[in-house]
């Protein structure tokens, strides 16, 4: 760590002490912008990824029998060390992943 640091003179500040306008503020507070989470497409599925319960742990096995019984669950997929549950709405994968 440096022990003798020269600080900038406040007269040279460009942002501190000035009002910075966010050009998106009006759109944000009126709900106009679309974000990735706002996107909906016909036939679109939603997913949640279930990981092992602790860092460094590995997935040994899983039983998706009960998860697949949840109405709206379309698929359960294992990819390396995680399991993804795909369903027709945002709440279903989370509910199904806990089955």
SEZA-15895 format. One record per atom (N, C-alpha, C, CB): residue number from 1; chain; atom name; x, y, z. Coordinates in nm, 4 decimals. Glycine has a CB too. Layout:
// SEZA-15895
{NUM, A, CA, {X, Y, Z}}
...
//
This chain:
// SEZA-15895
{1, A, N, {0.0840, -0.1179, 0.0000}}
{1, A, CA, {0.0000, 0.0000, 0.0000}}
{1, A, C, {0.0884, 0.1240, 0.0000}}
{1, A, CB, {-0.0955, -0.0001, 0.1214}}
{2, A, N, {0.0587, 0.2201, -0.0862}}
{2, A, CA, {0.1361, 0.3444, -0.0858}}
{2, A, C, {0.1103, 0.4217, 0.0428}}
{2, A, CB, {0.1011, 0.4313, -0.2087}}
{3, A, N, {0.2137, 0.4839, 0.0935}}
{3, A, CA, {0.1992, 0.5607, 0.2180}}
{3, A, C, {0.1825, 0.7099, 0.1918}}
{3, A, CB, {0.3200, 0.5379, 0.3081}}
{4, A, N, {0.2346, 0.7602, 0.0813}}
{4, A, CA, {0.2260, 0.9030, 0.0513}}
{4, A, C, {0.1555, 0.9203, -0.0838}}
{4, A, CB, {0.3685, 0.9691, 0.0494}}
{5, A, N, {0.0257, 0.9458, -0.0779}}
{5, A, CA, {-0.0546, 0.9569, -0.1998}}
{5, A, C, {-0.0952, 1.1026, -0.2198}}
{5, A, CB, {-0.1803, 0.8651, -0.1927}}
{6, A, N, {-0.0765, 1.1529, -0.3410}}
{6, A, CA, {-0.1195, 1.2887, -0.3733}}
{6, A, C, {-0.2625, 1.2832, -0.4242}}
{6, A, CB, {-0.0252, 1.3546, -0.4787}}
{7, A, N, {-0.3523, 1.3540, -0.3569}}
{7, A, CA, {-0.4920, 1.3551, -0.3956}}
{7, A, C, {-0.5187, 1.4618, -0.5007}}
{7, A, CB, {-0.5804, 1.3775, -0.2740}}
{8, A, N, {-0.6189, 1.4378, -0.5826}}
{8, A, CA, {-0.6591, 1.5340, -0.6850}}
{8, A, C, {-0.7183, 1.6583, -0.6185}}
{8, A, CB, {-0.7614, 1.4706, -0.7833}}
{9, A, N, {-0.6897, 1.7722, -0.6732}}
{9, A, CA, {-0.7454, 1.8975, -0.6231}}
{9, A, C, {-0.8943, 1.9001, -0.6568}}
{9, A, CB, {-0.6712, 2.0216, -0.6843}}
{10, A, N, {-0.9811, 1.9353, -0.5613}}
{10, A, CA, {-1.1251, 1.9376, -0.5879}}
{10, A, C, {-1.1645, 2.0223, -0.7098}}
{10, A, CB, {-1.1971, 1.9892, -0.4665}}
{11, A, N, {-1.0878, 2.1238, -0.7445}}
{11, A, CA, {-1.1217, 2.2057, -0.8621}}
{11, A, C, {-1.1068, 2.1255, -0.9919}}
{11, A, CB, {-1.0321, 2.3313, -0.8675}}
{12, A, N, {-1.0359, 2.0138, -0.9856}}
{12, A, CA, {-1.0164, 1.9297, -1.1037}}
{12, A, C, {-1.1194, 1.8156, -1.1142}}
{12, A, CB, {-0.8763, 1.8717, -1.1017}}
{13, A, N, {-1.2109, 1.8083, -1.0158}}
{13, A, CA, {-1.3147, 1.7056, -1.0204}}
{13, A, C, {-1.4059, 1.7320, -1.1393}}
{13, A, CB, {-1.3963, 1.7024, -0.8882}}
{14, A, N, {-1.4430, 1.6255, -1.2121}}
{14, A, CA, {-1.5327, 1.6414, -1.3260}}
{14, A, C, {-1.6739, 1.5901, -1.2952}}
{14, A, CB, {-1.4761, 1.5683, -1.4473}}
{15, A, N, {-1.6847, 1.4885, -1.2117}}
{15, A, CA, {-1.8159, 1.4306, -1.1840}}
{15, A, C, {-1.8615, 1.4599, -1.0415}}
{15, A, CB, {-1.8129, 1.2802, -1.2076}}
{16, A, N, {-1.7715, 1.4481, -0.9450}}
{16, A, CA, {-1.8087, 1.4721, -0.8057}}
{16, A, C, {-1.8596, 1.6148, -0.7916}}
{16, A, CB, {-1.6885, 1.4469, -0.7104}}
{17, A, N, {-1.9788, 1.6279, -0.7310}}
{17, A, CA, {-2.0372, 1.7597, -0.7102}}
{17, A, C, {-2.1226, 1.8087, -0.8256}}
{17, A, CB, {-1.9296, 1.8577, -0.6850}}
{18, A, N, {-2.1375, 1.7293, -0.9299}}
{18, A, CA, {-2.2237, 1.7684, -1.0415}}
{18, A, C, {-2.3393, 1.6700, -1.0537}}
{18, A, CB, {-2.1434, 1.7749, -1.1741}}
{19, A, N, {-2.4482, 1.7174, -1.1039}}
{19, A, CA, {-2.5650, 1.6313, -1.1248}}
{19, A, C, {-2.5463, 1.5566, -1.2563}}
{19, A, CB, {-2.6985, 1.7146, -1.1258}}
{20, A, N, {-2.5586, 1.4255, -1.2507}}
{20, A, CA, {-2.5472, 1.3427, -1.3694}}
{20, A, C, {-2.6854, 1.2875, -1.3999}}
{20, A, CB, {-2.4424, 1.2278, -1.3500}}
{21, A, N, {-2.7376, 1.3188, -1.5157}}
{21, A, CA, {-2.8708, 1.2739, -1.5544}}
{21, A, C, {-2.8617, 1.1363, -1.6205}}
{21, A, CB, {-2.9377, 1.3761, -1.6499}}
{22, A, N, {-2.9468, 1.0485, -1.5762}}
{22, A, CA, {-2.9548, 0.9165, -1.6384}}
{22, A, C, {-3.0625, 0.9247, -1.7453}}
{22, A, CB, {-2.9863, 0.8030, -1.5328}}
{23, A, N, {-3.0244, 0.9069, -1.8698}}
{23, A, CA, {-3.1197, 0.9227, -1.9798}}
{23, A, C, {-3.2295, 0.8178, -1.9775}}
{23, A, CB, {-3.0473, 0.9166, -2.1119}}
{24, A, N, {-3.2111, 0.7094, -1.9015}}
{24, A, CA, {-3.3115, 0.6031, -1.8966}}
{24, A, C, {-3.4074, 0.6155, -1.7780}}
{24, A, CB, {-3.2430, 0.4694, -1.8913}}
{25, A, N, {-3.3856, 0.7114, -1.6881}}
{25, A, CA, {-3.4678, 0.7200, -1.5671}}
{25, A, C, {-3.6173, 0.7253, -1.5963}}
{25, A, CB, {-3.4286, 0.8414, -1.4875}}
{26, A, N, {-3.6605, 0.8131, -1.6867}}
{26, A, CA, {-3.8035, 0.8260, -1.7147}}
{26, A, C, {-3.8599, 0.6938, -1.7670}}
{26, A, CB, {-3.8288, 0.9392, -1.8166}}
{27, A, N, {-3.7881, 0.6302, -1.8560}}
{27, A, CA, {-3.8350, 0.5024, -1.9100}}
{27, A, C, {-3.8423, 0.3956, -1.8008}}
{27, A, CB, {-3.7429, 0.4555, -2.0234}}
{28, A, N, {-3.7430, 0.3942, -1.7133}}
{28, A, CA, {-3.7391, 0.2939, -1.6073}}
{28, A, C, {-3.8566, 0.3111, -1.5118}}
{28, A, CB, {-3.6069, 0.3025, -1.5304}}
{29, A, N, {-3.8824, 0.4335, -1.4665}}
{29, A, CA, {-3.9895, 0.4536, -1.3678}}
{29, A, C, {-4.1287, 0.4411, -1.4276}}
{29, A, CB, {-3.9752, 0.5891, -1.3035}}
{30, A, N, {-4.1408, 0.4490, -1.5596}}
{30, A, CA, {-4.2708, 0.4303, -1.6241}}
{30, A, C, {-4.2865, 0.2894, -1.6819}}
{30, A, CB, {-4.2896, 0.5339, -1.7345}}
{31, A, N, {-4.1864, 0.2033, -1.6612}}
{31, A, CA, {-4.1947, 0.0636, -1.7039}}
{31, A, C, {-4.1846, 0.0436, -1.8538}}
{31, A, CB, {-4.3220, 0.0048, -1.6564}}
{32, A, N, {-4.1213, 0.1331, -1.9244}}
{32, A, CA, {-4.1136, 0.1242, -2.0698}}
{32, A, C, {-4.0059, 0.0299, -2.1231}}
{32, A, CB, {-4.0903, 0.2590, -2.1249}}
{33, A, N, {-3.8863, 0.0257, -2.0649}}
{33, A, CA, {-3.7837, -0.0570, -2.1298}}
{33, A, C, {-3.8135, -0.2053, -2.1152}}
{33, A, CB, {-3.6462, -0.0263, -2.0715}}
{34, A, N, {-3.7694, -0.2806, -2.2122}}
{34, A, CA, {-3.7828, -0.4256, -2.2055}}
{34, A, C, {-3.6474, -0.4859, -2.1742}}
{34, A, CB, {-3.8394, -0.4830, -2.3377}}
{35, A, N, {-3.6463, -0.5750, -2.0802}}
{35, A, CA, {-3.5251, -0.6437, -2.0406}}
{35, A, C, {-3.5384, -0.7905, -2.0796}}
{35, A, CB, {-3.4987, -0.6278, -1.8879}}
{36, A, N, {-3.4311, -0.8626, -2.0692}}
{36, A, CA, {-3.4346, -1.0046, -2.1030}}
{36, A, C, {-3.5424, -1.0793, -2.0272}}
{36, A, CB, {-3.3009, -1.0677, -2.0755}}
{37, A, N, {-3.5616, -1.0439, -1.9007}}
{37, A, CA, {-3.6621, -1.1129, -1.8191}}
{37, A, C, {-3.8038, -1.0816, -1.8663}}
{37, A, CB, {-3.6466, -1.0741, -1.6719}}
{38, A, N, {-3.8216, -0.9716, -1.9412}}
{38, A, CA, {-3.9530, -0.9343, -1.9928}}
{38, A, C, {-3.9880, -1.0058, -2.1225}}
{38, A, CB, {-3.9590, -0.7859, -2.0143}}
{39, A, N, {-3.8930, -1.0726, -2.1822}}
{39, A, CA, {-3.9139, -1.1351, -2.3130}}
{39, A, C, {-4.0027, -1.2579, -2.3015}}
{39, A, CB, {-3.7800, -1.1733, -2.3760}}
{40, A, N, {-4.0998, -1.2657, -2.3885}}
{40, A, CA, {-4.1877, -1.3832, -2.3961}}
{40, A, C, {-4.2000, -1.4220, -2.5428}}
{40, A, CB, {-4.3297, -1.3544, -2.3326}}
{41, A, N, {-4.1840, -1.5494, -2.5722}}
{41, A, CA, {-4.1995, -1.6025, -2.7072}}
{41, A, C, {-4.2940, -1.7218, -2.7014}}
{41, A, CB, {-4.0614, -1.6430, -2.7686}}
{42, A, N, {-4.3646, -1.7458, -2.8095}}
{42, A, CA, {-4.4553, -1.8595, -2.8151}}
{42, A, C, {-4.3761, -1.9890, -2.7965}}
{42, A, CB, {-4.5330, -1.8613, -2.9492}}
{43, A, N, {-4.4224, -2.0722, -2.7054}}
{43, A, CA, {-4.3563, -2.1994, -2.6791}}
{43, A, C, {-4.2331, -2.1895, -2.5910}}
{43, A, CB, {-4.3186, -2.2620, -2.8070}}
{44, A, N, {-4.2058, -2.0718, -2.5397}}
{44, A, CA, {-4.0865, -2.0500, -2.4577}}
{44, A, C, {-4.0959, -2.1271, -2.3259}}
{44, A, CB, {-4.0671, -1.8996, -2.4300}}
{45, A, N, {-3.9843, -2.1845, -2.2833}}
{45, A, CA, {-3.9766, -2.2538, -2.1557}}
{45, A, C, {-3.8897, -2.1748, -2.0589}}
{45, A, CB, {-3.9213, -2.3962, -2.1742}}
{46, A, N, {-3.9098, -2.1962, -1.9319}}
{46, A, CA, {-3.8326, -2.1327, -1.8263}}
{46, A, C, {-3.7548, -2.2409, -1.7529}}
{46, A, CB, {-3.9245, -2.0529, -1.7284}}
{47, A, N, {-3.6375, -2.2060, -1.7049}}
{47, A, CA, {-3.5534, -2.3076, -1.6409}}
{47, A, C, {-3.4982, -2.2580, -1.5085}}
{47, A, CB, {-3.4387, -2.3479, -1.7333}}
{48, A, N, {-3.4688, -2.3530, -1.4234}}
{48, A, CA, {-3.3933, -2.3262, -1.3014}}
{48, A, C, {-3.2858, -2.4339, -1.2942}}
{48, A, CB, {-3.4862, -2.3259, -1.1718}}
{49, A, N, {-3.1695, -2.3945, -1.2472}}
{49, A, CA, {-3.0572, -2.4878, -1.2373}}
{49, A, C, {-3.0358, -2.5222, -1.0908}}
{49, A, CB, {-2.9274, -2.4277, -1.3002}}
{50, A, N, {-3.0338, -2.6498, -1.0620}}
{50, A, CA, {-3.0061, -2.6981, -0.9266}}
{50, A, C, {-2.8619, -2.7467, -0.9219}}
{50, A, CB, {-3.1053, -2.8124, -0.8850}}
{51, A, N, {-2.7858, -2.6928, -0.8273}}
{51, A, CA, {-2.6448, -2.7275, -0.8114}}
{51, A, C, {-2.6252, -2.8086, -0.6835}}
{51, A, CB, {-2.5569, -2.6002, -0.8088}}
{52, A, N, {-2.5108, -2.8733, -0.6715}}
{52, A, CA, {-2.4810, -2.9406, -0.5443}}
{52, A, C, {-2.4853, -2.8399, -0.4298}}
{52, A, CB, {-2.3421, -3.0103, -0.5497}}
{53, A, N, {-2.5147, -2.8855, -0.3083}}
{53, A, CA, {-2.5397, -2.7943, -0.1968}}
{53, A, C, {-2.4191, -2.7154, -0.1447}}
{53, A, CB, {-2.5957, -2.8711, -0.0860}}
{54, A, N, {-2.2990, -2.7488, -0.1849}}
{54, A, CA, {-2.1822, -2.6762, -0.1357}}
{54, A, C, {-2.0745, -2.6699, -0.2434}}
{54, A, CB, {-2.1267, -2.7426, -0.0084}}
{55, A, N, {-1.9933, -2.5653, -0.2387}}
{55, A, CA, {-1.8859, -2.5472, -0.3353}}
{55, A, C, {-1.7900, -2.6661, -0.3290}}
{55, A, CB, {-1.8105, -2.4147, -0.3092}}
{56, A, N, {-1.7531, -2.7151, -0.4443}}
{56, A, CA, {-1.6596, -2.8263, -0.4508}}
{56, A, C, {-1.7252, -2.9628, -0.4470}}
{56, A, CB, {-1.5634, -2.8160, -0.3397}}
{57, A, N, {-1.8538, -2.9669, -0.4169}}
{57, A, CA, {-1.9258, -3.0946, -0.4150}}
{57, A, C, {-1.9622, -3.1333, -0.5583}}
{57, A, CB, {-2.0540, -3.0858, -0.3257}}
{58, A, N, {-1.9792, -3.2612, -0.5822}}
{58, A, CA, {-2.0155, -3.3072, -0.7159}}
{58, A, C, {-2.1481, -3.3824, -0.7112}}
{58, A, CB, {-1.9045, -3.3970, -0.7749}}
{59, A, N, {-2.2191, -3.3751, -0.8217}}
{59, A, CA, {-2.3463, -3.4440, -0.8340}}
{59, A, C, {-2.3192, -3.5914, -0.8598}}
{59, A, CB, {-2.4330, -3.3825, -0.9473}}
{60, A, N, {-2.3647, -3.6761, -0.7685}}
{60, A, CA, {-2.3436, -3.8206, -0.7852}}
{60, A, C, {-2.4607, -3.8828, -0.8599}}
{60, A, CB, {-2.3252, -3.8896, -0.6480}}
{61, A, N, {-2.5822, -3.8408, -0.8247}}
{61, A, CA, {-2.7006, -3.8946, -0.8910}}
{61, A, C, {-2.8194, -3.8059, -0.8576}}
{61, A, CB, {-2.7273, -4.0420, -0.8483}}
{62, A, N, {-2.9273, -3.8254, -0.9316}}
{62, A, CA, {-3.0519, -3.7576, -0.8995}}
{62, A, C, {-3.1669, -3.8421, -0.9527}}
{62, A, CB, {-3.0554, -3.6131, -0.9593}}
{63, A, N, {-3.2818, -3.8263, -0.8913}}
{63, A, CA, {-3.4019, -3.8985, -0.9332}}
{63, A, C, {-3.5056, -3.7940, -0.9710}}
{63, A, CB, {-3.4554, -3.9948, -0.8199}}
{64, A, N, {-3.5397, -3.7882, -1.0991}}
{64, A, CA, {-3.6323, -3.6860, -1.1467}}
{64, A, C, {-3.7764, -3.7374, -1.1604}}
{64, A, CB, {-3.5846, -3.6328, -1.2800}}
{65, A, N, {-3.8061, -3.8519, -1.1027}}
{65, A, CA, {-3.9388, -3.9129, -1.1161}}
{65, A, C, {-4.0490, -3.8195, -1.0679}}
{65, A, CB, {-3.9448, -4.0440, -1.0384}}
{66, A, N, {-4.0367, -3.7666, -0.9464}}
{66, A, CA, {-4.1402, -3.6783, -0.8903}}
{66, A, C, {-4.1418, -3.5430, -0.9617}}
{66, A, CB, {-4.1172, -3.6577, -0.7390}}
{67, A, N, {-4.0257, -3.4948, -1.0001}}
{67, A, CA, {-4.0171, -3.3662, -1.0692}}
{67, A, C, {-4.0929, -3.3709, -1.2010}}
{67, A, CB, {-3.8706, -3.3277, -1.0937}}
{68, A, N, {-4.0783, -3.4778, -1.2751}}
{68, A, CA, {-4.1458, -3.4907, -1.4053}}
{68, A, C, {-4.2975, -3.5035, -1.3917}}
{68, A, CB, {-4.0913, -3.6115, -1.4803}}
{69, A, N, {-4.3464, -3.5374, -1.2729}}
{69, A, CA, {-4.4909, -3.5490, -1.2498}}
{69, A, C, {-4.5586, -3.4131, -1.2325}}
{69, A, CB, {-4.5169, -3.6346, -1.1271}}
{70, A, N, {-4.4809, -3.3083, -1.2051}}
{70, A, CA, {-4.5386, -3.1759, -1.1843}}
{70, A, C, {-4.5934, -3.1253, -1.3172}}
{70, A, CB, {-4.4332, -3.0766, -1.1258}}
{71, A, N, {-4.7232, -3.0882, -1.3173}}
{71, A, CA, {-4.7882, -3.0407, -1.4388}}
{71, A, C, {-4.7185, -2.9152, -1.4908}}
{71, A, CB, {-4.9373, -3.0124, -1.4129}}
{72, A, N, {-4.6752, -2.9182, -1.6162}}
{72, A, CA, {-4.6069, -2.8040, -1.6765}}
{72, A, C, {-4.4576, -2.8244, -1.6916}}
{72, A, CB, {-4.6315, -2.6816, -1.5952}}
{73, A, N, {-4.4016, -2.9234, -1.6219}}
{73, A, CA, {-4.2595, -2.9543, -1.6388}}
{73, A, C, {-4.2428, -3.0264, -1.7718}}
{73, A, CB, {-4.2047, -3.0414, -1.5198}}
{74, A, N, {-4.1556, -2.9751, -1.8563}}
{74, A, CA, {-4.1367, -3.0325, -1.9899}}
{74, A, C, {-4.0149, -3.1222, -1.9993}}
{74, A, CB, {-4.1251, -2.9229, -2.0915}}
{75, A, N, {-3.9116, -3.0921, -1.9198}}
{75, A, CA, {-3.7910, -3.1736, -1.9284}}
{75, A, C, {-3.7042, -3.1506, -1.8050}}
{75, A, CB, {-3.7120, -3.1413, -2.0575}}
{76, A, N, {-3.6205, -3.2479, -1.7762}}
{76, A, CA, {-3.5184, -3.2381, -1.6718}}
{76, A, C, {-3.3888, -3.2821, -1.7384}}
{76, A, CB, {-3.5535, -3.3271, -1.5430}}
{77, A, N, {-3.2878, -3.1965, -1.7318}}
{77, A, CA, {-3.1647, -3.2214, -1.8060}}
{77, A, C, {-3.0451, -3.2123, -1.7121}}
{77, A, CB, {-3.1498, -3.1214, -1.9228}}
{78, A, N, {-2.9548, -3.3099, -1.7212}}
{78, A, CA, {-2.8300, -3.3008, -1.6464}}
{78, A, C, {-2.7217, -3.2498, -1.7401}}
{78, A, CB, {-2.7905, -3.4387, -1.5847}}
{79, A, N, {-2.6474, -3.1511, -1.6929}}
{79, A, CA, {-2.5347, -3.0973, -1.7690}}
{79, A, C, {-2.4166, -3.0879, -1.6732}}
{79, A, CB, {-2.5687, -2.9567, -1.8332}}
{80, A, N, {-2.3205, -3.1749, -1.6913}}
{80, A, CA, {-2.2025, -3.1810, -1.6050}}
{80, A, C, {-2.2439, -3.1994, -1.4601}}
{80, A, CB, {-2.1173, -3.0541, -1.6201}}
{81, A, N, {-2.2276, -3.0961, -1.3788}}
{81, A, CA, {-2.2490, -3.1066, -1.2351}}
{81, A, C, {-2.3776, -3.0380, -1.1889}}
{81, A, CB, {-2.1313, -3.0479, -1.1620}}
{82, A, N, {-2.4695, -3.0098, -1.2810}}
{82, A, CA, {-2.5943, -2.9433, -1.2455}}
{82, A, C, {-2.7125, -3.0136, -1.3121}}
{82, A, CB, {-2.5900, -2.7947, -1.2862}}
{83, A, N, {-2.8324, -2.9837, -1.2617}}
{83, A, CA, {-2.9555, -3.0350, -1.3202}}
{83, A, C, {-3.0443, -2.9157, -1.3501}}
{83, A, CB, {-3.0270, -3.1375, -1.2252}}
{84, A, N, {-3.0986, -2.9091, -1.4722}}
{84, A, CA, {-3.1891, -2.8016, -1.5111}}
{84, A, C, {-3.3296, -2.8572, -1.5259}}
{84, A, CB, {-3.1426, -2.7344, -1.6425}}
{85, A, N, {-3.4259, -2.7818, -1.4711}}
{85, A, CA, {-3.5666, -2.8174, -1.4848}}
{85, A, C, {-3.6293, -2.7153, -1.5781}}
{85, A, CB, {-3.6401, -2.8214, -1.3453}}
{86, A, N, {-3.6916, -2.7615, -1.6869}}
{86, A, CA, {-3.7560, -2.6743, -1.7842}}
{86, A, C, {-3.9066, -2.6876, -1.7720}}
{86, A, CB, {-3.7098, -2.7074, -1.9277}}
{87, A, N, {-3.9753, -2.5714, -1.7643}}
{87, A, CA, {-4.1202, -2.5737, -1.7447}}
{87, A, C, {-4.1853, -2.4579, -1.8194}}
{87, A, CB, {-4.1550, -2.5671, -1.5945}}
{88, A, N, {-4.3191, -2.4564, -1.8160}}
{88, A, CA, {-4.3957, -2.3606, -1.8954}}
{88, A, C, {-4.4132, -2.2234, -1.8309}}
{88, A, CB, {-4.5293, -2.4173, -1.9241}}
{89, A, N, {-4.3781, -2.2066, -1.7033}}
{89, A, CA, {-4.3826, -2.0729, -1.6428}}
{89, A, C, {-4.2699, -2.0578, -1.5421}}
{89, A, CB, {-4.5192, -2.0473, -1.5746}}
{90, A, N, {-4.2527, -1.9394, -1.4893}}
{90, A, CA, {-4.1359, -1.9111, -1.4053}}
{90, A, C, {-4.1405, -1.9783, -1.2690}}
{90, A, CB, {-4.1224, -1.7637, -1.3862}}
{91, A, N, {-4.2577, -2.0018, -1.2138}}
{91, A, CA, {-4.2671, -2.0614, -1.0811}}
{91, A, C, {-4.2503, -2.2123, -1.0799}}
{91, A, CB, {-4.3978, -2.0268, -1.0206}}
{92, A, N, {-4.2895, -2.2767, -1.1874}}
{92, A, CA, {-4.2849, -2.4229, -1.1912}}
{92, A, C, {-4.1464, -2.4828, -1.1746}}
{92, A, CB, {-4.3416, -2.4701, -1.3188}}
{93, A, N, {-4.0456, -2.4335, -1.2440}}
{93, A, CA, {-3.9140, -2.4996, -1.2279}}
{93, A, C, {-3.8646, -2.4980, -1.0842}}
{93, A, CB, {-3.8105, -2.4326, -1.3167}}
{94, A, N, {-3.8893, -2.3877, -1.0132}}
{94, A, CA, {-3.8430, -2.3805, -0.8744}}
{94, A, C, {-3.9190, -2.4813, -0.7878}}
{94, A, CB, {-3.8607, -2.2371, -0.8185}}
{95, A, N, {-4.0496, -2.4882, -0.8068}}
{95, A, CA, {-4.1306, -2.5843, -0.7323}}
{95, A, C, {-4.0877, -2.7273, -0.7652}}
{95, A, CB, {-4.2804, -2.5646, -0.7638}}
{96, A, N, {-4.0701, -2.7541, -0.8920}}
{96, A, CA, {-4.0364, -2.8895, -0.9351}}
{96, A, C, {-3.8962, -2.9305, -0.8928}}
{96, A, CB, {-4.0493, -2.9007, -1.0850}}
{97, A, N, {-3.8034, -2.8354, -0.8875}}
{97, A, CA, {-3.6661, -2.8687, -0.8497}}
{97, A, C, {-3.6568, -2.9139, -0.7044}}
{97, A, CB, {-3.5749, -2.7489, -0.8723}}
{98, A, N, {-3.7555, -2.8785, -0.6231}}
{98, A, CA, {-3.7521, -2.9187, -0.4828}}
{98, A, C, {-3.8204, -3.0523, -0.4593}}
{98, A, CB, {-3.8170, -2.8129, -0.3972}}
{99, A, N, {-3.8808, -3.1090, -0.5626}}
{99, A, CA, {-3.9488, -3.2401, -0.5483}}
{99, A, C, {-3.8487, -3.3520, -0.5309}}
{99, A, CB, {-4.0375, -3.2694, -0.6704}}
//
